[in-house]
């Protein structure tokens, strides 16, 4: 799900509801999260990318 502000604030809130918690701790998911594409990195400026 994705929400945007009803005021003049910038940004979105995105909520992911996986069927299984293990998806969020899987090697495939974490590999993608820790090596984002340039576009993904631009969309996540708040995240400390390593």
N, CA, C and O atoms as CSV, one atom per row, in Angstrom:
chain,resi,resn,atom,element,x,y,z
A,1,UNK,N,N,0.833,-1.168,0.000
A,1,UNK,CA,C,0.000,0.000,0.000
A,1,UNK,C,C,0.879,1.232,0.000
A,1,UNK,O,O,1.993,1.214,0.524
A,2,UNK,N,N,0.378,2.296,-0.586
A,2,UNK,CA,C,1.138,3.539,-0.624
A,2,UNK,C,C,0.193,4.707,-0.357
A,2,UNK,O,O,-0.900,4.782,-0.919
A,3,UNK,N,N,0.629,5.604,0.499
A,3,UNK,CA,C,-0.153,6.789,0.818
A,3,UNK,C,C,0.678,8.021,0.539
A,3,UNK,O,O,1.902,8.001,0.666
A,4,UNK,N,N,0.011,9.086,0.160
A,4,UNK,CA,C,0.674,10.374,0.043
A,4,UNK,C,C,-0.006,11.349,1.004
A,4,UNK,O,O,-1.113,11.102,1.482
A,5,UNK,N,N,0.661,12.426,1.268
A,5,UNK,CA,C,0.166,13.406,2.230
A,5,UNK,C,C,-1.068,14.124,1.694
A,5,UNK,O,O,-1.179,14.375,0.494
A,6,UNK,N,N,-1.978,14.445,2.582
A,6,UNK,CA,C,-3.141,15.246,2.199
A,6,UNK,C,C,-2.863,16.733,2.403
A,6,UNK,O,O,-3.699,17.582,2.094
A,7,UNK,N,N,-1.673,17.033,2.928
A,7,UNK,CA,C,-1.251,18.432,3.074
A,7,UNK,C,C,-0.210,18.717,2.006
A,7,UNK,O,O,-0.085,17.966,1.040
A,8,UNK,N,N,0.519,19.771,2.172
A,8,UNK,CA,C,1.554,20.128,1.188
A,8,UNK,C,C,2.870,19.405,1.429
A,8,UNK,O,O,3.860,19.702,0.761
A,9,UNK,N,N,2.908,18.474,2.354
A,9,UNK,CA,C,4.153,17.760,2.655
A,9,UNK,C,C,4.561,16.867,1.488
A,9,UNK,O,O,3.720,16.307,0.784
A,10,UNK,N,N,5.872,16.751,1.304
A,10,UNK,CA,C,6.413,15.874,0.266
A,10,UNK,C,C,6.548,14.462,0.805
A,10,UNK,O,O,6.639,14.257,2.015
A,11,UNK,N,N,6.561,13.505,-0.082
A,11,UNK,CA,C,6.885,12.142,0.294
A,11,UNK,C,C,5.692,11.206,0.303
A,11,UNK,O,O,4.537,11.605,0.151
A,12,UNK,N,N,6.032,9.944,0.489
A,12,UNK,CA,C,5.057,8.865,0.511
A,12,UNK,C,C,5.353,7.958,1.686
A,12,UNK,O,O,6.475,7.913,2.191
A,13,UNK,N,N,4.341,7.245,2.110
A,13,UNK,CA,C,4.512,6.173,3.081
A,13,UNK,C,C,4.162,4.888,2.364
A,13,UNK,O,O,3.070,4.761,1.810
A,14,UNK,N,N,5.077,3.934,2.368
A,14,UNK,CA,C,4.862,2.661,1.688
A,14,UNK,C,C,4.872,1.551,2.728
A,14,UNK,O,O,5.773,1.479,3.563
A,15,UNK,N,N,3.880,0.698,2.673
A,15,UNK,CA,C,3.764,-0.416,3.609
A,15,UNK,C,C,3.761,-1.724,2.830
A,15,UNK,O,O,2.929,-1.934,1.947
A,16,UNK,N,N,4.696,-2.594,3.166
A,16,UNK,CA,C,4.758,-3.913,2.544
A,16,UNK,C,C,4.271,-4.941,3.550
A,16,UNK,O,O,4.693,-4.930,4.707
A,17,UNK,N,N,3.397,-5.815,3.124
A,17,UNK,CA,C,2.880,-6.859,3.994
A,17,UNK,C,C,3.149,-8.223,3.398
A,17,UNK,O,O,2.264,-8.821,2.785
A,18,UNK,N,N,4.375,-8.727,3.571
A,18,UNK,CA,C,4.683,-10.041,2.983
A,18,UNK,C,C,3.881,-11.150,3.658
A,18,UNK,O,O,3.490,-11.035,4.820
A,19,UNK,N,N,3.649,-12.204,2.922
A,19,UNK,CA,C,2.927,-13.342,3.483
A,19,UNK,C,C,3.745,-14.045,4.556
A,19,UNK,O,O,3.190,-14.626,5.490
A,20,UNK,N,N,5.068,-13.991,4.420
A,20,UNK,CA,C,5.938,-14.632,5.396
A,20,UNK,C,C,7.057,-13.666,5.792
A,20,UNK,O,O,7.656,-13.018,4.934
A,21,UNK,N,N,7.335,-13.575,7.092
A,21,UNK,CA,C,8.396,-12.704,7.593
A,21,UNK,C,C,9.749,-13.082,7.000
A,21,UNK,O,O,10.587,-12.212,6.766
A,22,UNK,N,N,9.964,-14.343,6.762
A,22,UNK,CA,C,11.256,-14.830,6.272
A,22,UNK,C,C,11.656,-14.192,4.945
A,22,UNK,O,O,12.842,-14.134,4.623
A,23,UNK,N,N,10.690,-13.717,4.178
A,23,UNK,CA,C,11.006,-13.036,2.918
A,23,UNK,C,C,11.902,-11.830,3.189
A,23,UNK,O,O,12.847,-11.574,2.444
A,24,UNK,N,N,11.602,-11.091,4.260
A,24,UNK,CA,C,12.357,-9.870,4.574
A,24,UNK,C,C,13.735,-10.132,5.140
A,24,UNK,O,O,14.540,-9.209,5.267
A,25,UNK,N,N,14.019,-11.382,5.484
A,25,UNK,CA,C,15.343,-11.727,6.002
A,25,UNK,C,C,16.084,-12.680,5.071
A,25,UNK,O,O,17.148,-13.194,5.414
A,26,UNK,N,N,15.513,-12.910,3.894
A,26,UNK,CA,C,16.144,-13.835,2.948
A,26,UNK,C,C,17.373,-13.194,2.302
A,26,UNK,O,O,17.461,-11.970,2.198
A,27,UNK,N,N,18.304,-14.015,1.876
A,27,UNK,CA,C,19.519,-13.524,1.219
A,27,UNK,C,C,19.175,-12.739,-0.048
A,27,UNK,O,O,19.758,-11.683,-0.291
A,28,UNK,N,N,18.247,-13.234,-0.849
A,28,UNK,CA,C,17.884,-12.559,-2.099
A,28,UNK,C,C,17.338,-11.151,-1.831
A,28,UNK,O,O,17.713,-10.202,-2.519
A,29,UNK,N,N,16.469,-11.016,-0.850
A,29,UNK,CA,C,15.896,-9.704,-0.522
A,29,UNK,C,C,16.970,-8.766,0.009
A,29,UNK,O,O,17.066,-7.617,-0.423
A,30,UNK,N,N,17.778,-9.254,0.944
A,30,UNK,CA,C,18.813,-8.414,1.543
A,30,UNK,C,C,19.888,-8.030,0.535
A,30,UNK,O,O,20.414,-6.918,0.594
A,31,UNK,N,N,20.225,-8.926,-0.389
A,31,UNK,CA,C,21.196,-8.593,-1.437
A,31,UNK,C,C,20.684,-7.434,-2.282
A,31,UNK,O,O,21.433,-6.505,-2.585
A,32,UNK,N,N,19.412,-7.485,-2.662
A,32,UNK,CA,C,18.828,-6.396,-3.449
A,32,UNK,C,C,18.720,-5.105,-2.663
A,32,UNK,O,O,18.949,-4.024,-3.207
A,33,UNK,N,N,18.374,-5.205,-1.395
A,33,UNK,CA,C,18.236,-4.031,-0.544
A,33,UNK,C,C,19.578,-3.352,-0.308
A,33,UNK,O,O,19.648,-2.124,-0.246
A,34,UNK,N,N,20.631,-4.127,-0.177
A,34,UNK,CA,C,21.961,-3.593,0.110
A,34,UNK,C,C,22.756,-3.218,-1.130
A,34,UNK,O,O,23.863,-2.694,-1.013
A,35,UNK,N,N,22.221,-3.473,-2.306
A,35,UNK,CA,C,22.867,-3.073,-3.558
A,35,UNK,C,C,21.798,-2.486,-4.488
A,35,UNK,O,O,21.510,-3.046,-5.545
A,36,UNK,N,N,21.215,-1.352,-4.081
A,36,UNK,CA,C,20.106,-0.788,-4.861
A,36,UNK,C,C,20.573,-0.204,-6.193
A,36,UNK,O,O,21.732,0.173,-6.367
A,37,UNK,N,N,19.641,-0.146,-7.104
A,37,UNK,CA,C,19.914,0.528,-8.372
A,37,UNK,C,C,20.034,2.028,-8.094
A,37,UNK,O,O,19.616,2.489,-7.032
A,38,UNK,N,N,20.596,2.795,-9.029
A,38,UNK,CA,C,20.683,4.250,-8.826
A,38,UNK,C,C,19.305,4.873,-8.554
A,38,UNK,O,O,19.194,5.781,-7.730
A,39,UNK,N,N,18.265,4.398,-9.234
A,39,UNK,CA,C,16.913,4.923,-9.023
A,39,UNK,C,C,16.435,4.615,-7.612
A,39,UNK,O,O,15.896,5.491,-6.936
A,40,UNK,N,N,16.629,3.376,-7.161
A,40,UNK,CA,C,16.213,3.010,-5.805
A,40,UNK,C,C,16.949,3.847,-4.769
A,40,UNK,O,O,16.345,4.299,-3.796
A,41,UNK,N,N,18.241,4.056,-4.964
A,41,UNK,CA,C,19.016,4.872,-4.022
A,41,UNK,C,C,18.482,6.302,-3.983
A,41,UNK,O,O,18.443,6.918,-2.918
A,42,UNK,N,N,18.076,6.830,-5.122
A,42,UNK,CA,C,17.519,8.180,-5.171
A,42,UNK,C,C,16.183,8.245,-4.429
A,42,UNK,O,O,15.868,9.260,-3.808
A,43,UNK,N,N,15.411,7.185,-4.491
A,43,UNK,CA,C,14.100,7.156,-3.840
A,43,UNK,C,C,14.196,6.885,-2.334
A,43,UNK,O,O,13.210,7.046,-1.614
A,44,UNK,N,N,15.369,6.476,-1.858
A,44,UNK,CA,C,15.553,6.166,-0.436
A,44,UNK,C,C,16.682,7.008,0.154
A,44,UNK,O,O,17.634,6.442,0.692
A,45,UNK,N,N,16.613,8.341,0.076
A,45,UNK,CA,C,17.735,9.157,0.564
A,45,UNK,C,C,17.926,9.058,2.073
A,45,UNK,O,O,19.011,9.360,2.572
A,46,UNK,N,N,16.917,8.651,2.797
A,46,UNK,CA,C,17.001,8.555,4.245
A,46,UNK,C,C,17.751,7.303,4.694
A,46,UNK,O,O,18.179,7.221,5.845
A,47,UNK,N,N,17.912,6.335,3.803
A,47,UNK,CA,C,18.523,5.069,4.165
A,47,UNK,C,C,20.038,5.162,4.002
A,47,UNK,O,O,20.526,5.616,2.967
A,48,UNK,N,N,20.772,4.740,5.005
A,48,UNK,CA,C,22.224,4.712,4.935
A,48,UNK,C,C,22.643,3.506,4.105
A,48,UNK,O,O,22.619,2.379,4.598
A,49,UNK,N,N,23.017,3.723,2.880
A,49,UNK,CA,C,23.413,2.631,1.992
A,49,UNK,C,C,24.873,2.298,2.216
A,49,UNK,O,O,25.731,3.179,2.256
A,50,UNK,N,N,25.136,1.019,2.361
A,50,UNK,CA,C,26.518,0.573,2.610
A,50,UNK,C,C,27.058,-0.152,1.406
A,50,UNK,O,O,28.203,-0.604,1.420
